Amino acid sequence: MSTIRLGVRAKDKITGFTGIVMGKAEWLTGCDQVALKPPVSSDGSMRDASWFDIGAVEYIDEGINAKEVASNKPGGPNKDVPIC
């Protein structure tokens, strides 16, 4: 998988779509992808993240440090599983 890290700002070379790398997916078929979360729109509404093939994504800048937004307790469907 590419060296693009979570939290960096990146751009899809094909569409020009930019955002913070929020997730990575490594697929058995080799079509690894990253999810880019764009900034809010001009009217302040949230926009959805979109997935892009990792080979078409380029690093822009450091974006945000993942530790800055980390939580002591994870959310999601396994939020009640004890942390080891």
N, C-alpha and C positions, 0 to 999 in steps of 0.2 A: 504494500500500500504506500501511497505517496507520503512525503514528509510534511505535507500541509497539516498543521496542528489545529486542534480545536481552539476557538477564540480569535484566530487571526482574521483579518479582513481579506477577502478574496474576490476575484472576478471571473465569471465565465467568459472565455475568449470568444465564444461564438455569438452569444446574445448581448454581452456587456452587462449582464445582471451582476450586481455586487451585493455583498452582505458579509456578516460574520459567520464563520464556520461553526455551526451548532451541533453537527453530528457527522459521523462517518459510517459507511456500510461497506463491508468487504464481502463480495459475493463469490460463490463457488465458480461461477462462469468467468470471473476475472473482471467484470464490469464494475469496479469499485466506484463509489460515489460519495460526495459530500453534500450536506444540506446547508444552503446559504440563507440566512435570515436577514432580510433587508431592513433599513431603518423605517420608521413610521412614515406614512405618506404626508403630503403637505397639509392635509386637514387634520393630522394627528391620529388617524386610524391605523391600527396594526395591520401589517401585511404578512401573509404566510411565507414560511420558508419554502424553497424549491430545491430539488435534488439535481445534481449535475455530475456527469462522468468526471472523475478526478483528473484525467489526462487533459481535460479542456479547461481546468481551473488554474488560475495563477495567483500567487501571493501578491497582496498590495501592501499591507503594513501589519503591525502587531495587533491591531484591533483592541481586544480586551483580554486581560489575564483571566483564565478560567477560575483561578482561586478567588478572584474578586466577587464572583457570583455563586460560589459553592455554598451548599447548605450542610448543616450538621446532620440533618436527617433527609434522606432521599424521598422524592415524591413518586408518583406513578403507581402502577398496580402492585408493586412489591414494597410499598412504603412501610408496611408493618413488619417486614422481615428484619430481625435483629442485625445490626452491623457488627461484623466480626473484627 
